[in-house]
Amino acid sequence: MWPAARQVLIESRGLQEAGSGASEGGVKAAPSARPRPSPCSGVRPAAAGCTCGSPRGALPQQPQPPPRLREPRPGAARSGGAAMSSDPDRECPVDGDIDQEEMVPSRKSAVLVDGFILNGPTTDAKAGEKFVEEACRLIMEEVVLKATDINEKVCEWRSPEQLKQLLDLEMRDTGEPHHRLLELCQDVIRYSVKTNHPRFFNQLYAGLDYYSLVARFMTEALNPSVYTYEVSPVFLLVEEAVLKKMIEFIGWKEGDGIFNPGGSVSNMYAMNLARYKYCPDIKEKGLSGLPRLILFTSAECHYSMKKAASFLGIGTDNVCFVETDGRGKMIPEELEKQIWQARKEGAAPFLVCATSGTTVLGAFDPLDEIADICEQHGLWLHVDASWGGSALLSRKHRKLLHGIHRADSVAWNPHKMLMSGIQCCALLVKDKSDLLKKCYSAKASYLFQQDKFYDVSYDTGDKSIQCSRRPDAFKFWMTWKALGTSGLEERVNRALALSRYLVEEMKKREGFKLLLEPEYANICFWYIPPSLREMEEGPEFWAKLNLVAPAIKERMMKKGSLMLGYQPHRGKVNFFRQVVISPQVSREDMDFLLDEIDLLGRDM
């Protein structure tokens, strides 16, 4: 063990001076094996393209650095040809500015600790850069350039056991060469589902947005974490700007918000925030002594509401599912009845969660009427607009969310209809009293010091349940900057126009039956094969029809021609749910979908 005083000596005077006795404790100074610096090393470490012979990673002696050219301070006159020594910045540096000479590390002898020479990096940066370059070329050729090619398969289906044999999944004691890693990258791309494909309709996300893709490349390379301004200045300001703009489209004059890893997490945030608003003592005192808290949501709500109630200790039995009408919309009168019944039983209602764009049917709850009830009973109104929120950007379709401005909180996922790349999900809160921070703050002193040299209100990480957090807003910001609000509006309008086209084409074709007329991009339908078209719609008919969608799905997956989701739902047998999102999708793709389903199912 190194004595503390000796450790301080080494740190303050340099390893070279302390090296003579460094053999104690298993640490010794090694003679410098550093070669003479290359001619280019005064500018930067030897890099790819440098032919001077200096090895990469070596830290040579630093010659006098060249003079820096500085931008003049505002108001300072530019004097062409003036000597550098006359630059006022050189004589009176700006606060926090350190000349390059002061930043140059002094040369030290190589030091050996536990068998490792600690001087200089050990990573082969040149080889690493080459691997990144070749991998990016592969991504460009095999993913980006093929994204809109309808001749490519949507998926190269293999069973789990087959795929285990095809992929080299084992991790070994020794690393593998780069050419083998590139082969593995190729295999990963080949056997992954091409969600960018124009005929991928399986989920509530699809397609390739080139601008958000570049943003993702940038954030992966920069590897930021969005909790304090000091480590993520750009991305915190971007998030602030995006949240402000989203709040405007909801119709609030002010508000707060944060980007989260998924709409499910946003819904959980909102549920916990509503509970904290109802009973602030819960943060310190926990659940003991609380009344039976109860919340209300649509019978068509996202399953994350049950998960959130379970996770937060509210209990799934205390989630009241309000009945919906034939289109999947919450019935306000039923909500009112359930609230009064809960109070009669001694429970404490605290939250109503409405849905704008249900997962299966694409239904939009009547927000104005629900808001009236919440105001009457003093309940927090949360709107899960994870799927339907993007309609706010369309002047034609924003009426679907009429009354959303009366909500206390809103979940909205730009990675769905607006294609910002998974994941990109915001929770927006009308409150401007720092309720988010009060609810979630833990005041970690090693991150959120209050005596920093900048405005610490930009250290927004303490209003998140996460510590490390990705800069997801940047993807949406980049797309918004590229397309503008009008471009995003066009994206929404075109997707819904294609949905309307598909519905009208279905009505012309034998064997296709709609569950209901859609009001959004969810088109739910049955395909009825010829063998069932003359059968009476009784128990036998529905039992046989229930087998059709799974069988067609298997065939399309193994063929790789398209991907389309199916499900049973609230007493209805298996049916397809078609969702249109991507601007790469065309009318021809809609026609192909109908033709292909008929081709795959006509012999059933």
C-alpha positions as CSV (number, residue, x, y, z in Angstrom):
1,M,0.0,0.0,0.0
2,W,1.4,3.4,-0.9
3,P,1.7,5.8,2.0
4,A,-0.5,8.9,1.5
5,A,2.4,11.3,1.6
6,R,4.3,9.4,-1.1
7,Q,1.2,9.3,-3.3
8,V,0.9,13.1,-3.0
9,L,4.6,13.5,-3.9
10,I,4.2,11.5,-7.0
11,E,1.1,13.4,-8.1
12,S,2.6,16.8,-7.4
13,R,6.2,16.4,-8.5
14,G,5.8,13.8,-11.3
15,L,6.6,10.2,-11.6
16,Q,10.1,10.9,-12.9
17,E,11.3,12.3,-9.5
18,A,9.6,9.6,-7.5
19,G,10.8,6.8,-9.8
20,S,13.9,5.9,-7.9
21,G,12.1,4.3,-5.1
22,A,9.0,3.2,-7.0
23,S,9.9,-0.5,-6.8
24,E,8.2,-0.6,-3.4
25,G,4.6,-1.9,-3.4
26,G,5.0,-3.6,-6.8
27,V,5.3,-0.3,-8.7
28,K,8.5,0.8,-10.5
29,A,9.6,3.3,-13.0
30,A,10.6,1.8,-16.3
31,P,13.2,3.5,-18.5
32,S,11.7,5.6,-21.2
33,A,11.2,3.5,-24.3
34,R,9.7,6.4,-26.2
35,P,11.2,7.0,-29.6
36,R,12.1,10.4,-30.9
37,P,9.0,12.4,-31.7
38,S,7.9,12.6,-35.3
39,P,8.0,16.0,-37.1
40,C,4.2,16.1,-37.1
41,S,3.8,15.4,-33.4
42,G,3.8,19.0,-32.5
43,V,0.5,19.4,-34.3
44,R,-1.3,16.2,-33.3
45,P,-0.4,12.6,-32.4
46,A,0.7,10.6,-35.4
47,A,-2.4,9.6,-37.3
48,A,-3.5,7.7,-40.4
49,G,-1.8,9.2,-43.3
50,C,1.3,10.3,-41.3
51,T,4.4,8.7,-42.8
52,C,7.0,10.1,-40.4
53,G,7.3,6.8,-38.5
54,S,6.1,7.8,-35.1
55,P,4.0,5.0,-33.6
56,R,0.3,5.8,-32.9
57,G,-0.4,6.4,-29.3
58,A,3.2,7.6,-28.4
59,L,3.3,10.8,-26.4
60,P,6.5,12.6,-27.7
61,Q,8.1,15.7,-26.3
62,Q,5.9,18.6,-27.2
63,P,7.6,21.4,-29.2
64,Q,6.4,25.0,-28.9
65,P,2.8,25.0,-30.2
66,P,2.0,27.2,-33.1
67,P,0.1,30.4,-32.3
68,R,-3.6,30.1,-32.1
69,L,-5.9,32.2,-34.3
70,R,-8.7,33.5,-32.1
71,E,-12.0,35.0,-33.0
72,P,-12.0,38.6,-31.8
73,R,-14.3,39.5,-28.9
74,P,-17.4,41.5,-29.7
75,G,-16.4,45.0,-30.4
76,A,-12.8,44.3,-30.8
77,A,-11.3,45.6,-34.1
78,R,-9.6,43.3,-36.5
79,S,-6.1,44.6,-37.5
80,G,-4.9,42.6,-40.4
81,G,-1.2,41.7,-40.2
82,A,-0.9,42.7,-36.5
83,A,1.6,40.7,-34.5
84,M,0.1,37.9,-32.4
85,S,1.6,39.4,-29.3
86,S,-0.6,42.4,-29.7
87,D,-3.7,40.3,-29.4
88,P,-5.4,41.6,-26.3
89,D,-6.7,38.1,-25.5
90,R,-3.1,36.9,-25.2
91,E,-2.4,39.5,-22.5
92,C,-5.8,39.3,-20.8
93,P,-7.3,35.8,-21.3
94,V,-11.0,35.3,-20.9
95,D,-12.2,33.7,-17.7
96,G,-11.6,29.9,-17.9
97,D,-9.4,30.2,-21.0
98,I,-6.1,28.4,-20.6
99,D,-3.3,28.8,-23.1
100,Q,-2.3,25.6,-25.0
101,E,1.2,25.8,-23.4
102,E,-0.4,25.3,-20.0
103,M,-2.3,22.2,-21.2
104,V,0.7,20.3,-22.5
105,P,1.6,17.4,-20.2
106,S,5.2,17.2,-19.1
107,R,7.2,14.1,-20.4
108,K,7.4,11.3,-17.8
109,S,9.2,8.0,-17.7
110,A,7.2,4.9,-18.4
111,V,5.7,3.4,-15.3
112,L,5.0,-0.3,-14.7
113,V,2.2,-1.2,-12.3
114,D,1.1,-4.9,-11.8
115,G,2.6,-5.8,-15.1
116,F,1.0,-2.9,-17.1
117,I,2.9,0.0,-18.6
118,L,0.6,2.9,-17.9
119,N,2.1,5.6,-20.1
120,G,0.1,6.3,-23.3
121,P,-3.0,4.5,-24.6
122,T,-3.0,0.8,-25.5
123,T,-5.8,0.9,-28.1
124,D,-4.8,0.6,-31.7
125,A,-6.7,3.7,-32.8
126,K,-5.7,3.3,-36.5
127,A,-7.1,-0.2,-36.6
128,G,-10.2,0.9,-34.7
129,E,-10.8,3.8,-37.1
130,K,-10.5,1.5,-40.1
131,F,-13.0,-1.0,-38.5
132,V,-15.5,1.9,-37.9
133,E,-15.1,3.1,-41.5
134,E,-15.6,-0.4,-43.0
135,A,-18.6,-1.1,-40.7
136,C,-20.2,2.3,-41.7
137,R,-19.7,1.3,-45.3
138,L,-21.5,-2.0,-44.7
139,I,-24.4,-0.2,-42.9
140,M,-24.7,2.2,-45.8
141,E,-24.7,-0.5,-48.5
142,E,-26.8,-3.1,-46.7
143,V,-29.2,-1.0,-44.6
144,V,-29.5,2.5,-45.9
145,L,-29.3,2.0,-49.6
146,K,-31.6,-1.0,-49.5
147,A,-34.1,0.5,-47.2
148,T,-36.6,1.5,-49.9
149,D,-35.9,-1.5,-52.3
150,I,-39.1,-3.5,-52.5
151,N,-37.2,-6.3,-54.1
152,E,-35.5,-7.0,-50.8
153,K,-37.1,-9.3,-48.3
154,V,-38.7,-7.7,-45.2
155,C,-37.2,-10.5,-43.2
156,E,-35.0,-13.6,-43.7
157,W,-37.0,-15.9,-41.4
158,R,-35.2,-18.6,-39.4
159,S,-36.4,-20.4,-36.3
160,P,-34.6,-19.7,-33.0
161,E,-32.7,-23.0,-33.2
162,Q,-31.7,-22.4,-36.8
163,L,-30.6,-18.9,-36.1
164,K,-28.4,-20.1,-33.2
165,Q,-26.6,-22.4,-35.6
166,L,-26.2,-19.7,-38.2
167,L,-24.9,-17.0,-35.9
168,D,-21.7,-17.3,-33.9
169,L,-23.1,-16.2,-30.6
170,E,-20.4,-17.5,-28.3
171,M,-18.1,-15.1,-26.5
172,R,-14.6,-16.4,-26.2
173,D,-11.5,-15.7,-24.0
174,T,-9.6,-14.1,-26.9
175,G,-10.9,-11.5,-29.3
176,E,-11.6,-12.1,-33.0
177,P,-10.1,-10.3,-36.0
178,H,-11.9,-7.4,-37.6
179,H,-12.7,-9.3,-40.8
180,R,-14.6,-11.8,-38.7
181,L,-16.4,-9.1,-36.8
182,L,-17.5,-7.6,-40.2
183,E,-18.8,-11.0,-41.3
184,L,-20.8,-11.1,-38.0
185,C,-22.2,-7.6,-38.7
186,Q,-23.3,-8.8,-42.2
187,D,-25.1,-11.8,-40.6
188,V,-26.8,-9.5,-38.0
189,I,-28.1,-7.3,-40.8
190,R,-29.2,-10.3,-43.0
191,Y,-31.2,-12.0,-40.4
192,S,-32.7,-8.9,-38.7
193,V,-36.2,-7.6,-39.6
194,K,-36.0,-4.7,-42.0
195,T,-38.3,-2.3,-40.2
196,N,-37.2,0.4,-42.8
197,H,-38.8,-1.7,-45.6
198,P,-41.8,-0.1,-47.3
199,R,-43.8,-3.3,-46.6
200,F,-43.1,-3.5,-42.9
201,F,-46.5,-2.8,-41.3
202,N,-46.1,-4.9,-38.2
203,Q,-45.8,-2.2,-35.4
204,L,-46.6,1.4,-34.6
205,Y,-43.2,2.5,-36.0
206,A,-41.7,1.9,-39.5
207,G,-39.6,3.5,-42.2
208,L,-36.3,5.3,-42.3
209,D,-35.9,9.0,-41.5
210,Y,-32.4,9.9,-42.8
211,Y,-32.1,13.0,-40.6
212,S,-32.8,11.2,-37.3
213,L,-30.5,8.4,-38.4
214,V,-27.6,10.9,-38.7
215,A,-28.6,12.3,-35.3
216,R,-28.4,8.8,-33.9
217,F,-24.9,8.2,-35.5
218,M,-23.8,11.5,-33.9
219,T,-25.1,10.7,-30.4
220,E,-23.7,7.2,-30.5
221,A,-20.3,8.5,-31.4
222,L,-20.4,11.3,-28.8
223,N,-21.9,9.0,-26.1
224,P,-23.4,11.8,-24.0
225,S,-25.6,11.5,-20.9
226,V,-28.2,14.1,-20.4
227,Y,-28.3,15.0,-16.8
228,T,-26.1,18.1,-16.3
229,Y,-25.2,21.0,-18.5
230,E,-21.5,20.6,-17.9
231,V,-21.4,17.2,-19.6
232,S,-24.2,17.7,-22.2
233,P,-24.7,21.4,-22.9
234,V,-25.9,21.1,-26.5
235,F,-28.3,18.2,-25.9
236,L,-29.9,19.8,-22.9
237,L,-30.6,23.0,-24.8
238,V,-32.0,20.9,-27.7
239,E,-34.3,19.0,-25.3
240,E,-35.5,22.3,-23.8
241,A,-36.3,23.7,-27.3
242,V,-38.1,20.6,-28.5
243,L,-40.2,20.3,-25.3
244,K,-41.2,23.9,-25.6
245,K,-42.4,23.4,-29.1
246,M,-44.4,20.3,-28.2
247,I,-46.0,22.1,-25.3
248,E,-47.1,24.8,-27.8
249,F,-48.8,22.3,-30.0
250,I,-50.7,20.8,-27.0
251,G,-52.1,24.3,-26.4
252,W,-50.4,25.2,-23.1
253,K,-48.9,28.6,-22.5
254,E,-46.1,27.0,-20.4
255,G,-45.2,23.7,-18.9
256,D,-42.5,21.2,-18.2
257,G,-41.4,17.8,-19.5
258,I,-38.7,15.2,-20.0
259,F,-37.8,12.6,-22.6
260,N,-38.1,9.0,-21.4
261,P,-37.2,5.5,-22.6
262,G,-40.7,4.7,-23.9
263,G,-44.3,5.7,-23.6
264,S,-44.8,3.1,-20.9
265,V,-42.3,4.9,-18.8
266,S,-44.0,8.2,-19.5
267,N,-47.3,6.8,-18.4
268,M,-45.7,5.5,-15.2
269,Y,-44.1,9.0,-14.6
270,A,-47.6,10.5,-14.9
271,M,-49.2,8.1,-12.6
272,N,-46.6,8.6,-9.9
273,L,-46.7,12.4,-10.4
274,A,-50.5,12.4,-10.0
275,R,-50.1,10.4,-6.8
276,Y,-47.5,12.8,-5.5
277,K,-49.7,15.7,-6.2
278,Y,-52.5,14.1,-4.4
279,C,-50.3,13.0,-1.4
280,P,-46.9,14.7,-1.3
281,D,-45.9,12.9,1.9
282,I,-45.6,9.6,0.0
283,K,-42.2,10.5,-1.2
284,E,-40.7,10.4,2.3
285,K,-43.2,8.3,4.2
286,G,-44.1,5.7,1.6
287,L,-47.4,3.8,1.2
288,S,-48.2,3.3,4.9
289,G,-51.2,5.2,6.2
290,L,-52.5,6.0,2.7
291,P,-56.1,5.4,1.8
292,R,-57.0,3.0,-1.0
293,L,-55.9,4.9,-4.1
294,I,-57.8,4.2,-7.3
295,L,-57.4,5.3,-10.9
296,F,-59.6,5.1,-14.0
297,T,-58.6,4.4,-17.6
298,S,-60.2,3.1,-20.8
299,A,-60.8,-0.6,-21.3
300,E,-58.8,0.0,-24.6
301,C,-55.9,1.6,-22.8
302,H,-52.3,0.5,-23.2
303,Y,-51.2,-2.4,-21.0
304,S,-48.5,-0.1,-19.4
305,M,-51.2,1.3,-17.1
306,K,-51.6,-2.1,-15.3
307,K,-47.8,-2.5,-15.2
308,A,-47.3,1.0,-13.8
309,A,-50.0,0.4,-11.1
310,S,-48.2,-2.9,-10.1
311,F,-44.7,-1.3,-10.1
312,L,-45.8,1.7,-8.1
313,G,-47.5,-0.4,-5.4
314,I,-51.0,0.9,-6.3
315,G,-52.1,-2.6,-7.3
316,T,-53.8,-3.8,-10.5
317,D,-57.1,-4.3,-8.6
318,N,-57.2,-0.6,-8.1
319,V,-57.2,0.2,-11.8
320,C,-60.8,0.6,-12.9
321,F,-61.3,0.0,-16.6
322,V,-64.1,2.2,-18.0
323,E,-66.3,0.7,-20.7
324,T,-65.9,1.9,-24.3
325,D,-68.3,2.3,-27.2
326,G,-68.3,0.4,-30.4
327,R,-65.4,2.4,-31.8
328,G,-63.2,1.9,-28.7
329,K,-63.8,5.3,-27.1
330,M,-64.2,5.8,-23.4
331,I,-67.8,6.4,-22.4
332,P,-67.8,9.5,-20.1
333,E,-71.1,8.5,-18.4
334,E,-69.5,5.2,-17.4
335,L,-66.5,7.1,-16.0
336,E,-68.7,9.2,-13.8
337,K,-70.5,6.2,-12.5
338,Q,-67.3,4.5,-11.5
339,I,-65.9,7.5,-9.7
340,W,-69.0,7.8,-7.6
341,Q,-69.0,4.1,-6.9
342,A,-65.3,4.2,-5.8
343,R,-66.0,7.1,-3.4
344,K,-69.0,5.2,-2.0
345,E,-66.7,2.2,-1.3
346,G,-64.3,4.5,0.6
347,A,-61.6,4.5,-2.0
348,A,-59.7,7.7,-3.0
349,P,-59.7,8.4,-6.8
350,F,-56.7,10.4,-7.9
351,L,-56.2,9.9,-11.6
352,V,-58.0,9.5,-14.9
353,C,-56.0,8.3,-17.9
354,A,-57.5,8.9,-21.3
355,T,-56.1,7.6,-24.6
356,S,-55.6,9.5,-27.9
357,G,-54.9,6.7,-30.4
358,T,-55.5,3.3,-28.9
359,T,-53.0,0.6,-29.8
360,V,-55.3,-1.7,-31.7
361,L,-58.3,0.3,-33.0
362,G,-56.7,3.7,-33.1
363,A,-59.5,5.3,-31.0
364,F,-59.5,8.8,-29.5
365,D,-61.3,9.3,-26.2
366,P,-63.6,12.4,-25.9
367,L,-61.2,14.6,-24.0
368,D,-63.4,17.6,-23.4
369,E,-66.1,15.6,-21.7
370,I,-63.6,13.6,-19.6
371,A,-61.9,16.8,-18.6
372,D,-65.2,18.2,-17.3
373,I,-65.6,15.2,-15.1
374,C,-62.0,15.4,-13.8
375,E,-62.4,19.1,-12.9
376,Q,-65.7,18.3,-11.1
377,H,-64.0,15.6,-9.0
378,G,-60.6,17.2,-8.6
379,L,-58.7,14.4,-10.5
380,W,-55.5,14.6,-12.4
381,L,-56.1,14.0,-16.2
382,H,-53.3,12.2,-18.1
383,V,-53.6,11.7,-21.8
384,D,-51.7,8.8,-23.3
385,A,-51.1,10.2,-26.8
386,S,-48.1,8.1,-27.4
387,W,-49.5,7.0,-30.8
388,G,-52.0,9.7,-31.7
389,G,-50.2,12.8,-30.4
390,S,-48.5,13.5,-33.8
391,A,-51.9,14.4,-35.2
392,L,-51.5,17.7,-33.3
393,L,-49.1,18.8,-36.1
394,S,-51.8,18.4,-38.7
395,R,-54.3,21.2,-39.1
396,K,-56.7,18.7,-40.8
397,H,-56.5,16.0,-38.1
398,R,-55.7,17.7,-34.8
399,K,-59.4,17.8,-34.1
400,L,-59.0,14.2,-33.1
401,L,-57.4,15.5,-29.8
402,H,-59.8,18.3,-29.2
403,G,-59.6,19.2,-25.5
404,I,-56.1,17.9,-24.9
405,H,-55.0,21.4,-23.6
406,R,-57.1,20.6,-20.5
407,A,-54.9,17.7,-19.6
408,D,-52.5,17.9,-16.7
409,S,-50.0,15.6,-18.4
410,V,-49.5,14.1,-21.9
411,A,-47.4,11.2,-23.2
412,W,-46.3,11.7,-26.9
413,N,-43.9,9.4,-28.9
414,P,-42.4,11.1,-32.0
415,H,-40.7,7.8,-32.8
416,K,-44.1,6.5,-34.0
417,M,-45.9,8.5,-36.7
418,L,-43.0,11.1,-37.0
419,M,-40.3,8.4,-37.4
420,S,-37.7,9.9,-35.0
421,G,-36.2,6.5,-34.4
422,I,-36.7,4.3,-31.4
423,Q,-36.9,5.5,-28.9
424,C,-38.1,9.1,-28.7
425,C,-40.8,9.6,-26.1
426,A,-41.8,12.7,-24.1
427,L,-43.8,13.3,-21.0
428,L,-45.2,16.8,-21.0
429,V,-46.6,18.4,-17.9
430,K,-48.8,21.5,-17.6
431,D,-47.5,22.4,-14.1
432,K,-44.7,25.0,-14.0
433,S,-44.0,24.8,-10.3
434,D,-41.1,22.3,-10.6
435,L,-43.5,19.4,-9.7
436,L,-41.5,16.9,-11.7
437,K,-38.3,17.9,-9.8
438,K,-40.0,17.9,-6.5
439,C,-41.4,14.4,-7.1
440,Y,-38.3,12.8,-8.4
441,S,-35.4,14.8,-7.1
442,A,-32.8,13.0,-5.0
443,K,-30.3,15.9,-4.9
444,A,-27.2,13.8,-5.6
445,S,-24.4,16.1,-4.4
446,Y,-21.8,14.6,-6.8
447,L,-23.9,15.7,-9.8
448,F,-26.2,18.5,-8.9
449,Q,-24.0,20.9,-6.9
450,Q,-25.7,24.2,-6.3
451,D,-22.5,26.3,-6.3
452,K,-21.5,25.6,-9.9
453,F,-20.2,28.5,-12.1
454,Y,-23.2,28.4,-14.4
455,D,-27.0,28.5,-14.1
456,V,-27.8,25.1,-12.4
457,S,-31.4,25.3,-13.6
458,Y,-30.1,23.7,-16.8
459,D,-29.1,20.6,-14.8
460,T,-32.4,18.9,-15.5
461,G,-31.4,15.3,-14.7
462,D,-32.8,15.4,-11.1
463,K,-36.3,15.4,-12.4
464,S,-35.7,12.0,-14.0
465,I,-35.9,8.6,-12.3
466,Q,-32.8,7.7,-14.4
467,C,-29.3,8.8,-13.9
468,S,-27.7,8.2,-17.3
469,R,-30.2,9.3,-20.0
470,R,-29.9,9.3,-23.8
471,P,-30.3,12.6,-25.8
472,D,-33.4,11.3,-27.6
473,A,-34.8,14.7,-28.3
474,F,-31.9,15.4,-30.6
475,K,-33.3,12.9,-33.2
476,F,-36.6,14.6,-33.3
477,W,-35.0,18.1,-33.4
478,M,-32.8,17.1,-36.4
479,T,-35.9,15.8,-38.3
480,W,-37.9,18.9,-37.4
481,K,-35.1,21.2,-38.5
482,A,-34.8,19.3,-41.8
483,L,-38.5,19.1,-42.7
484,G,-40.0,22.0,-40.8
485,T,-43.4,21.9,-39.2
486,S,-45.0,21.8,-42.7
487,G,-43.0,18.7,-43.6
488,L,-44.0,16.9,-40.5
489,E,-47.6,17.9,-41.1
490,E,-47.4,16.5,-44.6
491,R,-46.0,13.2,-43.2
492,V,-49.1,12.8,-41.0
493,N,-51.6,13.8,-43.7
494,R,-50.1,11.5,-46.3
495,A,-50.1,8.5,-44.0
496,L,-53.8,9.0,-43.2
497,A,-54.6,9.6,-46.9
498,L,-52.9,6.2,-47.7
499,S,-54.9,4.6,-45.0
500,R,-58.1,6.0,-46.5
501,Y,-57.1,4.7,-49.9
502,L,-56.5,1.2,-48.5
503,V,-59.9,1.2,-46.8
504,E,-61.7,2.2,-50.1
505,E,-59.8,-0.5,-52.0
506,M,-60.8,-3.2,-49.4
507,K,-64.4,-2.3,-49.9
508,K,-64.1,-3.2,-53.6
509,R,-62.5,-6.6,-53.0
510,E,-64.2,-9.8,-52.1
511,G,-62.9,-11.5,-49.0
512,F,-61.9,-8.4,-47.1
513,K,-64.1,-7.2,-44.2
514,L,-63.5,-4.2,-42.0
515,L,-64.1,-4.3,-38.2
516,L,-65.0,-0.6,-38.3
517,E,-64.3,2.5,-40.2
518,P,-61.0,3.9,-39.0
519,E,-60.4,7.5,-37.9
520,Y,-56.7,7.2,-37.7
521,A,-54.0,5.0,-39.4
522,N,-55.1,1.7,-37.7
523,I,-57.0,-0.4,-40.3
524,C,-58.5,-3.5,-38.7
525,F,-59.9,-6.2,-41.0
526,W,-60.4,-9.9,-41.6
527,Y,-59.4,-11.8,-44.7
528,I,-62.1,-14.4,-45.4
529,P,-60.8,-17.2,-47.7
530,P,-63.1,-18.5,-50.5
531,S,-63.9,-21.7,-48.5
532,L,-65.7,-19.5,-45.8
533,R,-67.4,-16.9,-47.9
534,E,-70.6,-18.8,-48.3
535,M,-70.7,-20.0,-44.6
536,E,-73.1,-18.5,-42.2
537,E,-71.5,-16.4,-39.5
538,G,-72.0,-18.8,-36.6
539,P,-69.6,-20.4,-34.0
540,E,-68.1,-22.7,-36.6
541,F,-67.4,-19.8,-39.0
542,W,-65.7,-17.7,-36.4
543,A,-63.7,-20.7,-35.1
544,K,-62.3,-21.3,-38.6
545,L,-61.8,-17.6,-39.3
546,N,-59.7,-17.4,-36.1
547,L,-57.1,-19.7,-37.7
548,V,-56.7,-17.7,-41.0
549,A,-54.7,-14.6,-39.9
550,P,-52.0,-16.7,-38.0
551,A,-51.6,-19.0,-41.0
552,I,-51.3,-16.1,-43.4
553,K,-48.8,-14.4,-41.1
554,E,-46.6,-17.5,-41.0
555,R,-46.6,-17.7,-44.8
556,M,-45.7,-14.1,-45.3
557,M,-42.9,-14.2,-42.7
558,K,-41.4,-17.3,-44.3
559,K,-41.7,-15.8,-47.8
560,G,-40.4,-12.4,-46.5
561,S,-42.8,-10.5,-48.7
562,L,-44.3,-8.3,-46.0
563,M,-45.0,-8.1,-42.3
564,L,-48.4,-7.4,-40.8
565,G,-49.7,-7.8,-37.3
566,Y,-52.7,-9.6,-36.1
567,Q,-54.5,-10.2,-32.8
568,P,-57.8,-11.2,-31.2
569,H,-59.5,-8.4,-29.3
570,R,-62.3,-8.1,-26.8
571,G,-64.3,-11.1,-28.1
572,K,-63.4,-10.7,-31.7
573,V,-61.4,-13.5,-33.4
574,N,-58.0,-13.0,-34.9
575,F,-57.9,-10.1,-37.4
576,F,-55.2,-8.1,-39.1
577,R,-54.1,-4.6,-38.0
578,Q,-52.6,-2.6,-40.8
579,V,-50.8,0.6,-39.9
580,V,-49.4,3.2,-42.4
581,I,-46.6,5.4,-41.2
582,S,-43.6,5.7,-43.5
583,P,-43.4,8.2,-46.4
584,Q,-41.6,5.5,-48.4
585,V,-44.9,3.7,-48.6
586,S,-46.8,4.1,-51.8
587,R,-50.2,3.3,-53.3
588,E,-48.6,0.4,-55.1
589,D,-47.6,-1.0,-51.7
590,M,-51.2,-0.8,-50.5
591,D,-52.3,-2.7,-53.6
592,F,-49.5,-5.3,-53.1
593,L,-50.6,-5.9,-49.5
594,L,-54.2,-6.8,-50.6
595,D,-52.9,-8.9,-53.5
596,E,-50.4,-10.7,-51.4
597,I,-52.8,-11.6,-48.6
598,D,-55.3,-12.9,-51.1
599,L,-52.5,-15.0,-52.8
600,L,-51.3,-16.4,-49.4
601,G,-54.8,-17.2,-48.1
602,R,-57.0,-18.2,-51.0
603,D,-56.3,-21.9,-50.6
604,M,-57.4,-22.0,-47.0
